[in-house]
Amino acid sequence: MSAATSLGIGGAERSAKSPLGREIAYTLKHGWDYLLRLPKAEPDPILLLRAARACWLAGDMDAMCVYYRESAAQLQSVVELTGRRTGTAPDYWRLALGALWMVATNSPEGKERTADQGALRSLGRQVVDMGARMASEAGQPLDRLALEMIRLRGAWYSNDLELQRVLSTTDQRVSAMDVNNRGLWQGERDHLVLGALKTLLRERPERMSAPLAQLDDYLKQQMIRPPTVMDLVDEELLARCAAHRARDRVALRCCSSPRQ
């Protein structure tokens, strides 16, 4: 049981007194059982993502990193197998980038963290390049904008030299949208994330609280009641809050994420 305990099960079982605690323990048991069956098991990146989020809620960073790394690898495989064909590549890339950011931020300092940071930069740059080709081939304005937004995310996570240019291109895509598409896009996740990134990238961290609070409210509205493990952790929101904290030196409390 020592290996299982190291992947979060032991602590979760001891604290499984609430419905959420029991869900965390259940998730980590299934996550551990799945890891034991690798590499023969069928890919299940969402189970791994759920287990990683459960570990974060339980405060087990070492186990969290194991699950996030494997989830990110499988999410990237999904993009290659079906994501580009079905138009879901931006969603899977967003989750993979967030997973690698969590690892690169929370893994032990030294060679391990250096490798994790390298993996995040590599994926970010890959997303910027591949997303550009896909955006040029996309037929619908909202599809093109979704791809420009994931390119912007990739450039931001990887601190790419093209970041400001990608931001400018994204702004141009937004300006070119017709009224109907703009109405469908406004108030959604990408719209709110773009607002938060623009305030950060244009060196206006003092104005970043408002768009982050709007993103937080949006995520709370998407939650089921009572919220589950998957509802209570959003890697992208945590990354933006961390960037705000680093620039403004003020912690922004995001209600949709109970641990920060």
VOGU-3710 file (C-alpha; in Angstrom, 3 decimals, decimal comma):
1> msaatslgig> 0,000/0,000/0,000  2,971/2,333/0,342  3,038/3,127/-3,377  -0,704/3,760/-3,400  -0,375/5,991/-0,367  2,270/7,998/-2,198  -0,301/8,665/-4,920  -2,784/10,236/-2,552  -5,006/7,328/-1,488  -3,935/7,086/2,122
11> gaersakspl> -4,569/10,720/3,004  -7,822/10,803/1,065  -9,197/7,733/2,857  -8,415/9,232/6,255  -10,337/12,414/5,411  -13,253/10,831/3,496  -15,952/12,008/5,893  -17,777/14,454/3,611  -19,364/13,684/0,223  -16,477/15,521/-1,456
21> greiaytlkh> -13,948/13,628/0,649  -15,522/10,335/-0,363  -15,464/11,388/-4,015  -11,782/12,263/-3,729  -10,998/8,867/-2,156  -13,056/7,041/-4,794  -11,380/8,972/-7,616  -7,881/8,286/-6,328  -8,582/4,576/-5,885  -9,690/4,309/-9,495
31> gwdyllrlpk> -6,826/6,512/-10,658  -4,313/4,287/-8,905  -5,932/1,122/-10,287  -5,696/2,651/-13,761  -2,002/3,504/-13,386  -1,299/-0,087/-12,386  -2,780/-1,263/-15,702  -0,640/1,029/-17,858  0,511/0,742/-20,601  -2,054/-1,936/-21,465
41> aepdpilllr> -5,083/0,120/-20,367  -7,026/2,165/-22,895  -6,264/5,913/-22,719  -8,408/7,755/-20,162  -7,000/11,279/-19,832  -10,087/12,632/-18,064  -9,836/10,053/-15,269  -6,195/11,036/-14,821  -7,134/14,716/-14,850  -9,805/14,061/-12,239
51> aaracwlagd> -7,312/12,203/-10,072  -4,803/15,057/-10,394  -7,436/17,572/-9,319  -8,413/15,338/-6,407  -4,778/15,274/-5,296  -4,597/19,064/-5,494  -7,693/19,376/-3,323  -6,169/16,886/-0,880  -2,872/18,781/-0,856  -0,746/15,922/-2,229
61> mdamcvyyre> 1,487/17,675/-4,758  3,756/14,710/-5,519  0,850/12,455/-6,485  -0,798/15,317/-8,337  2,248/15,713/-10,592  2,222/12,010/-11,519  -1,392/12,164/-12,646  -1,054/15,499/-14,431  1,985/14,363/-16,419  0,260/11,228/-17,669
71> saaqlqsvve> -2,968/13,104/-18,371  -1,133/15,755/-20,409  0,576/13,075/-22,504  -2,729/11,342/-23,226  -4,528/14,620/-23,979  -1,891/15,422/-26,596  -2,432/12,000/-28,140  -6,173/12,685/-28,364  -5,429/15,851/-30,353  -3,353/13,826/-32,800
81> ltgrrtgtap> -5,889/11,005/-33,125  -9,205/12,858/-33,271  -8,963/16,432/-32,012  -7,840/18,094/-35,214  -10,452/16,236/-37,256  -13,374/16,891/-34,908  -12,574/20,491/-34,020  -11,943/19,706/-30,347  -8,175/20,277/-30,447  -8,366/23,664/-28,634
91> dywrlalgal> -10,224/22,109/-25,701  -7,776/19,235/-25,283  -4,781/21,514/-25,725  -6,154/23,872/-23,074  -6,397/21,031/-20,578  -2,938/19,699/-21,488  -1,319/23,128/-21,122  -2,995/23,645/-17,777  -1,884/20,217/-16,587  1,737/20,867/-17,527
101> wmvatnspeg> 1,620/24,303/-15,891  0,468/22,696/-12,641  3,376/20,259/-12,815  5,952/22,877/-13,799  4,803/25,060/-10,907  4,469/22,431/-8,182  7,045/19,711/-8,907  10,180/19,556/-6,724  12,816/22,122/-7,596  15,839/20,864/-9,505
111> kertadqgal> 16,152/18,652/-12,549  12,565/17,418/-12,273  11,047/20,897/-12,378  13,437/21,959/-15,142  12,246/19,028/-17,260  8,606/19,861/-16,533  9,114/23,485/-17,485  10,764/22,349/-20,702  7,784/20,121/-21,496  5,406/23,059/-20,983
121> rslgrqvvdm> 7,447/25,333/-23,252  7,655/22,629/-25,914  3,901/22,038/-25,958  3,185/25,765/-25,928  5,339/26,355/-28,992  3,864/23,329/-30,742  0,366/24,700/-30,137  1,381/28,099/-31,544  2,736/26,517/-34,740  0,094/23,847/-35,323
131> garmaseagq> -2,733/26,157/-34,330  -1,657/28,689/-36,969  -1,915/26,095/-39,736  -5,270/24,873/-38,469  -6,652/28,416/-38,136  -5,751/29,159/-41,765  -7,825/26,134/-42,814  -10,812/26,681/-40,499  -14,012/27,621/-42,293  -16,036/29,218/-39,493
141> pldrlalemi> -15,178/32,456/-37,637  -15,728/30,948/-34,195  -13,531/27,958/-35,068  -10,741/30,279/-36,231  -11,054/32,353/-33,083  -10,947/29,260/-30,858  -7,690/28,271/-32,549  -6,230/31,769/-32,185  -7,159/31,696/-28,502  -5,393/28,384/-27,930
151> rlrgawysnd> -2,371/29,785/-29,772  -2,456/32,752/-27,402  -2,604/30,402/-24,437  0,299/28,368/-25,809  2,381/31,486/-26,362  1,607/32,761/-22,859  2,407/29,495/-21,081  5,666/29,120/-23,015  6,614/32,804/-22,852  7,011/32,661/-26,631
161> lelqrvlstt> 8,639/35,557/-28,458  5,578/35,659/-30,726  3,235/36,355/-27,799  2,461/39,994/-28,613  1,983/39,197/-32,292  -0,395/36,356/-31,466  -2,328/38,700/-29,174  -2,602/41,238/-31,995  -3,836/38,552/-34,407  -6,435/37,403/-31,889
171> dqrvsamdvn> -7,660/40,968/-31,436  -7,999/41,277/-35,205  -10,073/38,071/-35,329  -12,384/39,461/-32,664  -12,776/42,782/-34,472  -13,602/41,013/-37,742  -16,481/38,957/-36,297  -20,005/39,759/-37,405  -22,697/40,695/-34,904  -24,179/37,198/-34,652
181> nrglwqgerd> -20,878/35,436/-33,975  -19,798/38,149/-31,557  -23,011/37,656/-29,609  -22,321/33,917/-29,330  -18,730/34,525/-28,216  -19,138/37,327/-25,680  -19,456/36,234/-22,085  -18,020/32,790/-22,800  -14,767/31,401/-21,437  -12,489/32,518/-24,275
191> hlvlgalktl> -13,862/36,060/-24,171  -13,176/36,315/-20,432  -9,722/34,746/-20,696  -8,771/37,165/-23,473  -9,740/40,105/-21,262  -7,616/38,788/-18,399  -4,604/38,130/-20,609  -4,775/41,548/-22,253  -4,641/43,351/-18,906  -1,676/41,210/-17,860
201> lrerpermsa> 0,280/41,436/-21,101  -0,218/45,165/-21,379  1,280/45,617/-17,916  -1,970/46,565/-16,220  -2,149/44,047/-13,366  -4,091/46,536/-11,265  -6,964/46,092/-13,729  -6,746/42,313/-13,861  -8,924/41,627/-10,804  -12,144/42,444/-12,646
211> plaqlddylk> -11,742/40,054/-15,636  -10,468/37,298/-13,340  -13,468/37,773/-11,066  -15,701/37,530/-14,150  -14,002/34,273/-15,176  -14,408/32,982/-11,636  -18,140/33,850/-11,694  -18,505/32,135/-15,074  -16,941/28,940/-13,724  -19,172/29,022/-10,651
221> qqmirpptvm> -22,215/29,282/-12,905  -21,076/26,160/-14,793  -20,808/24,100/-11,611  -23,321/21,449/-10,732  -24,601/21,455/-7,149  -23,000/20,225/-5,022  -19,741/20,785/-6,943  -17,568/17,820/-7,840  -13,801/17,393/-7,975  -13,861/18,413/-11,629
231> dlvdeellar> -15,811/21,589/-10,837  -13,570/22,762/-8,014  -10,239/22,931/-9,859  -9,550/24,925/-13,004  -5,888/24,968/-13,966  -6,222/27,962/-16,275  -7,840/30,103/-13,589  -5,123/29,109/-11,118  -2,431/30,060/-13,637  -3,978/33,472/-14,262
241> caahrardrv> -4,399/34,113/-10,523  -0,742/33,163/-9,961  0,341/35,599/-12,686  -1,778/38,336/-11,125  -0,278/37,608/-7,710  3,271/37,709/-9,096  2,702/41,069/-10,786  0,477/42,831/-8,257  1,753/41,101/-5,092  -1,873/40,745/-4,011
251> alrccssprq> -3,626/37,406/-3,743  -6,936/37,256/-5,583  -9,311/34,819/-3,961  -11,218/32,842/-6,592  -14,316/31,289/-5,096  -14,521/28,506/-7,701  -11,142/27,154/-6,528  -11,152/26,545/-2,748  -7,374/26,039/-2,469  -4,883/28,615/-3,788
//
